[in-house]
Amino acid sequence: MSVDASRRSVAAPPTGARRAGSLLRRALPAYRPPSHYLGALLAVGGVTAAMVVARDRLDVLDVALLFLMLCLASGVAAGSGPAALVAVLAFLAFNFFFIPPYYTFAVAEEHNALTLLAFLGAALVTGQLVARVQERTSVAIREQRRTALLAELNATLVHEVDLDAALTAIVERVVSVYGAASCRLLLPEGGDGVRVAARYPASAPAGIDDAGQAMGRRVIARREAATRTVADFGAQARQGTDQTATPSPEPGAALYLPIATADRVIGALEVVGPPNGTSFGDEDERLLTGFVDQAALALERVRLFEEEARSAVLARSDELKSSLLAAVSHDLRTPLATIKASVTSLLDPEISWKDEARDEFLHAIDEETDRLALLVDNLLDLSKIEGGVLHSERAWYDVTELVADVAGRLAAVAAAHQFSTDVAADLPLAWFDYVQIRQVLTNLGENAVKYTPAGTPIVLAARRVPGAIELSVADRGPGIDAQVLPRIFDKFFRAEQTGRVAGSGIGLSISKGLVEANGGQIRAESWRGAGTVVRFTLPLDAAEPPP
């Protein structure tokens, strides 16, 4: 299907041709429709007829002033061309009807000839000056309207940083501010197709017919503006027989404008239905071209912003990977080395180990295997928390049993510390994921052991607070600096004073994620030189307890 469409290139003509065209436009009067000239003719005839009737009561000066007023009015209302016609016709009517001898172009007295020539000059100059002022005023008004419209069209684009939001803002502003019937933004798709990326209003078609596809591809490929007239839509409707084809926009003139920057074409803007209801003029195209130029810059800014955001995410991801490898390398190497040494010793055929030594090796293997399992669990939980896929299998559990279980697991690693528990009596059952919360308490207990000197008291406690059960791990170690305390739950963060202690820096971050997944909150309190307390809650109102 072919569509006859007029095209306007956005490329500027050569400098010499543009200068010659500008001089020619300045030399010639602006185009006026024939009705303006017909109106000028009728105005001169009407005024002349009225003055002929009262000719006996008018002198030459009165006639000249009335004709000059008509030239002024014509210049204001119709422009320079009709004003010049009025001046010439008024000169002829002045001579024929009001300068003796009447009804002839002959002039009997010499001073009347001078009067006629002076009138002609004054009428031409006055009409042209007034017309020029009026035209400049009209141009200024149009430019002011264009500037105001562009400012309003661009107002929302300045703040958009999301591509979909920016595309939607562009088409919405064209309809609501410029006054078009509908607007769609077309983006390239595949090898040679286009798709509707945004449309307004919602009733605008979401698909593109074959002619629209061809128009969009042409505008994008050639960087040319193009129009599609009402006749084009009508011809397509008469020729179309496929009832399943994608619907066209509502019948009406459509203007297609390329959205392009200096180095690439982003897409095309389809504007249907000009405000005047007929067709798009040069002023409409200039206005919308100015807007799409700004829209192209806005979209380019959004693209650069998104690329910067993606680059920042990739850089952060690389940083996290490097931090993870650096953090866990020691935690992996140490238990593996212990396990390897113990197994190698047990397998040595030249040594006959006593039962006590063999048990010691096996206990070391068991403990280090538990450390590796905990590290792997932490890494898996971290990946689930980061991916938003962490799920909690919650049920009713006894917190007292949980604390006893964790205390038993920590007994070996906390042997050099004064480890104790403090559990309030008559605690109700709590709704939580047992494995996850046990891991939280284990992480907190191991941290307390790791970062406090031997012999330091460590207390694992549980008590009831309003609406929740609070569990805590308290130590009397060196404490944490106040400026560092807010960051201890960040991934891979480790305070400088802890640098000499091996660790991955993910335990507290994982603990925070697990507690929040169970509906609780976690916080830390610390006093330099007086110890640290990490507390977290398990809500009691999450569900009704069992009978």
N, C-alpha and C positions, 0 to 999 in steps of 0.2 A: 504494500500500500504506500503510495507516495503522497506527501503533504507539501503543498506549495507554501513556503514560509519565507517571509522577508527576513533578512539578516542585517545586523549592524555590527561591524567589527569594532572591537575595543582597542585595536591598534591605531595609533595616531598616524595621520598622513604625513608625507614629507614636509619638512619645514617650509620650503618655498611655496608649495601648494597651499599649505595652511595659512601663510601670510597673505597670499593673493586672495584666497577665499575670504579672509577677514576683511581686507580692504574693500572687496566687492560688496560684502554684506553691509558695510558701513556706508557705501556710496548709494546703495539702493534702499528705498523705503521698505519697512517690514511688510510682509504679506498681509493683506486685509481681504476678507471675503467680499464678493461682489455686492452683498447686501449693504455693506458700509458705503460703497460708492453710490448705490441707488438711494440710500437714505440721504446722502449729501445733496444729490440732485433734487430730491423732493423737498428738502429743507430750504434750499435756495429758492425754489419755485414758490413755496408757501409764503416765505417772508417777503419775496418780491410782490406777490399778488396782494398781500395785506398792505404793503406800503404804497402800491399803485392806487389803491382805493383812497388812501389818505394823502396822496401826493401834494394836494394843494396846501395842506397844513404842515408839510415837512420841507426843510431846506436841505441843501446839499450835505451839510455837516451831519444832520440827523441821519440821513441815509447811510453815509459813510460809517458812522458809529454803529448803527444797527447791523450793517454787513460785517464789520470787524468783530462785533460780539458773536455773530454766527460763526465766523472763522475760529474764534477762541473755543466756542462750544464744540465745534467739529474736531478741532485738534485734541481736546480732552477726551471726547467720547469715541472718536473713530480712528485717530492716528494721523500721521503725516500725509499719507496719500490722499484720503478723503478731504483733509484740511486744504491741501493744495488745489484740489478740484473745486472746493467751495470758493476759494480765493479767486480763481479764474472765472467761474460762473458768476460770482458776485460782481466782478469787474465788468463783465459783459452786460449783466442786467443793470448795473449802475449806469453805464453809458447808454444803453438802449431805452431805458424807461425814465431816467431821472435827469439826464443832461440834455438841454435843448440843442438842436431840434429833437423832439421825442420820436421814438420808434424808428430810429436810424442810428447807425454807428458813427455818423459824422459829428464833429465837435465844432460848434460855431465860434466859441470864444477861447482864446489861448489859455486863460487861467483855469478853465475847466479841464483842458487837456492835462495841465500840470496836476490838478486835483486827482484826476483819474490815475495818472502814473504813480503819484504818491500813495493813493489808496491801494493800488495793486502791490506795490512794494511792501507797504505796511501789512497788508493782509497775508501775503506769502510769508514774510518774516515772522509775524505774530503767530500764525497757525503752526509753522514749523517749530518755533521755539516752545510753544505750549505742548505740541505733540512730543517733542524730544524730552521735555521735562516729565511728561506723563509716562512715556516709555521707560525712562530711567527710574521713575517711582515704581512702576510695575515690576521692573527687574529687581529693584531693591526689596520689594515686598516678597517676590518669589524666592529670592535668595534667603531672606529672613525666614520664610516658611520652610525652605529646604534645610537651612541650618538647624532650625528648631526641630524639624522632623528627624534629621539625622542624629541630633543630640538625644532625642527621646528614643529613637530606634536603638541607639548604641548604649543607652543607659544601663540596661540589664546585662549587656555582654561583658562589661568591665569586671563584674564580680563573679562570673561563672568560671569555675575551674574543672567542671565535669563535662565531658564531651556530649553526652546525651542531653544534659541540661542546657548546654550552649546551643545545640541544634534546635531544641524545642523553643528556646527563647527567640531565636532568629525568626522562625516561621510565625510564632505568635505575635511578635512585634510588627511584622509586615502587615498582618491582618488587622490588628487592633489599633495601630498607630497610623499606618499609611492608608488603610481603608480598603484593601483588596478583599475580594470575595473569599479566596482561599489561597493557601501557600503550601508548597511542598519543597523539601530539600532533597536533592538526588545525589547519591554518591556512587562512584564506580563500583562494579561488582563483577568478579570473574574476569574473563578476557575482554569482552566488549559490551557488557550489559551495565545497566544502572538499576539502583533500587531506591525506594523511598526510605530515607533515614529519619525523617521527621515530617509531620503534617499538622496543619491547623486550618479550620476546626477539625474535630474528630470525624465529621461527616465526609471530609475529603478522602478520595479513594486511597487505599493502602497499596494498590498495585498500579502498574503502568502498562498502557496499551502499546501496540507496536509503533505507532506514530510518535508517541511520547518517548519510547525508548530511542528511536532514531534521533529525535530532537535533542534529548539529553546527551547522547553520544556525540552528536555534532558540536554542541556547545562546549562540551568538555574537551574534545579533540582540537577544535579550532580556536578556542578562547574567544568565541564570538557570541554576542547577544543575538537572540532570534525571537521572532514573534509568531504566534499561531492565532489566526483570526477566527472569528465566528464562522466564516464560510468554510474554513478548514474542518472545524468540528462537524458542520452540517454535511459536508461531502463525505466525511468518514462514516457518519451515521447512515447515510444513504447507501454507501458501498458495503458496509459491514454486514455480514450474514452469520457470523459465529456468535451465538448467544452466550457461549461460555467464556468469551474473551474478557480480559481485564477491563473494567469500566474506565472511561475517560473522565477527566474533570468535568465539572458542570459546564455546559456550553457558555462560551464567552471568550474574549481575547485573552491570550496567555503570553506572558513575556518570560523568556528563559535567559538567565544571566549566569555567566561563569563565575564561580567563587575561586579565585586564584591568588597566589602570592607570586613573588618574583621568580621563584624557581619551580613551582609545581601548581597543578590544578587540583583543588580539593574536591569540587563537585559543581553542581548547578542548582540555581534557585528558580523554581517555577512559580510565577505569580499569576493568578487567574482572576480576571474581573477588575479592571481599573476603577478608581473611585468615581470617574465621570460616567461610567457605565457603557462607554462606546469602545474606544481603542486607546492603546498606550501611545503617548506622544514623546517627543524628545525630552521634555522636562521630566516626565515620569521615569524615563530610562536614566537620565542623569542622576535623579534623586536615588533610585534604587541601586544604580551602579556605585554611587558613593557609599551606600549602606553595605552592599556586598563586599566592597573593598575593606571596610572596617570589620565586617563579619569574618572575612578571610584572616585578617590579623588576629582576631579574637580566637578563632579556631586553631590557628597556628600556635598561639600562646597556650591554649589548652593542651595541644599535642606535646609541646615542649615541656609543659608542667607534668603531664602524665609520664613522659619519657624520663624526666628527672626523678619522679616518684618511683618508677620501676627501677631506675639505676640505683636509687637509694636503698630500695628493698633488696636488690641483688647484692649491693655492697654490704648491707647489714647481714644478709644470709651468709655471704662469704666470711664475714667477721665472726658470726655465730659458729660457723663450721670450724674455723680456725681455733676459736676459743674452746669449742667442745673437744676438738682433738687434743689441744694442749692441756685441757683440764682433766680429761679422763685417761690420758696416756699413763700418768703415774698411778692412778687408781686401778688401772688394768694391769700394769706391769708388776706392782708390788704383790698382790695376791697370786698372780700367775707364777712369779718367781718363787714364792713360798711353797706353792703346790708342786712346782717342778722339782724343787730341792727335796721336799719330803718324799715324793714318789721315787725320785732317783735314789735316794738313800735306802728306801725300803726294797728296791729292786736290786740293790748291789749284792751279788752272790758271795762276795768275799767277807761280808760282815754279817754276823749273826746277832740280830737285835733282841734285847730283852723285851718282855711283854710291856713293861712300863714305857720304854722308849718307843716301841711300836705304837702304843696307844697315843703317845704324845704327838707322833707324826700324823696319825689319823685324825686326831682332834684339830691339829693345825690345818690339815686339808679340809676338814669339815667347816671350820670357821672361815677360811679364805674363800671357800666355795660359796658360803652364805654372803660374804661381802661382794663377790662377783655377781651373784644373783640379785642382790639389792641394787647394785649399780645398773645392771641391765634393766631391772624393773623401773628404776628412776628414768633411764633414757627413754624407755618405751612410754612411760607416763608423760614425759616432757613432750614427745612427739604428738601424743594424743591431745594434750592441752593446747599445743601450738596449732594443731589442725582442727580444733573444736569438736573432736569426736570422742572425748572422754565421757564415759557413762559410769554411773554408780549403781551397783546392785544393792540397794538399801533394804534393811530389814531391822527388826527390833533386837537389840543386843544389850547385854549387861556391861556397863562401863567398868565396873569393878573387875570383872574377868579380863577385860581388854587390858587394863593397867597391869594386872598380874602377869599376863602373857608377855607384854613388852618388857616388863622388869626381868622376867626370866631370860629373855633373849639378850638383854643388855648386861646381864650379870657378868659374863666373861670379859667383855670389853671394858666394863666399869669396875673391874676388880681392884684397881689401884685408887679408886675414888670412894668417898663416903656416899654410896648410893642408897636412896631410900624412897619409899612411896608414902603418900598422904591422901587417902581417899575418904571422902565424907561418907557417913553412914546413911543407909536408906536412900541411895540414889535411884531414881526411876530408870526404867529401860529407855534407851535412846534409839532414834531412827537413823542409821548410817550404814555405809559400806564398811564392813569389818576389815577387809584386807587393806583398803585405802587408808583408813584412819590408823590402823596398826602401823602402816608404813610411815605415816606422818609422825607418830610418837617415836618410832625407831629413828627416823632422821633427826628429830630434835634431840633425842637422847645421845646419839652418836656425836652430834655437833657439840653438845655440852662436854662430853668426854674429851673430844679432840682439841677443843680450844681452852681448856682449863688445866691447871697444873695437877699433878698427882696429889691425892689427899683432899682435894676440894669437894665440899658437899654438893650433891646433885639430888634434887627432889622432883619426883614425878607425881603430880597431884591432880585430883579431880574434885570438883565441888559443884553445887547447884547455884545458878544465878537466875535472875528473872527471865523466864522463857527459854532457858537453855541450860546445858551442862557445860562447864568450862574445864578444859584440861590444860595443864601447863607443865613446862619443864623449866626449873629454876636452878641456877648455879651461883657460886660465889667466886667466879673467876675475875679476870681483869676488866670485863665489861667492854662496851662498844662506844666509840666517840659519838656525840650527839649529831654531828653533821653527816655521819655515815649511816646512822640507824635507819633513816627512811628508805635506804637503797638495798638493805640486806635481802629483800625478797625479789630483787631483780635477777634475771638469768645471768649466770657466770660472774656475778659481782662478788669480789672478795676484798675485804679491807686490807690496807697495806700492812697493818700489824699482824695479819694472819698469813702473810705470804710465805712464811717459813713452815706453815702447817700444810701438809698435803690435802688436797680437796678439789672437787670439780666445780664448786660454786653453783650447783643446780639443786641441791637438797632443799633449801628453803623456798626456792621458786616453785618446785614441785609440790612441796607441802602446802603452799598457798593455793595452788590450783586444785589440789585434792580436797582441801577444807571447803573451798568455795563450791566445788562440785557437790558437796554434801550439805549445802545450805548454810554453812557457818562462815565465820570471819576469824582472821588471824592477825595478831599484832605482837610487837615486841617492846619491852621496856628494858632499859639498861642504864647503869650508873658506872661511870669510869672508876675502876678500882673496887667496885662493890658487887659486881655480878650482873647477870642478864636473866630475864624471865620472858619466855615466849608462850603466849596464851592463845588458845583457839576455842571456839564454841561449837556445840552441836545443838541445833534448835530442838525444842520439845514439842512445838506446836505444828510440826510438819505433817503429822498424821495421828490418828487416835491409837493409843497403846493397846496391846492385846489384853483381854480380860484376865 
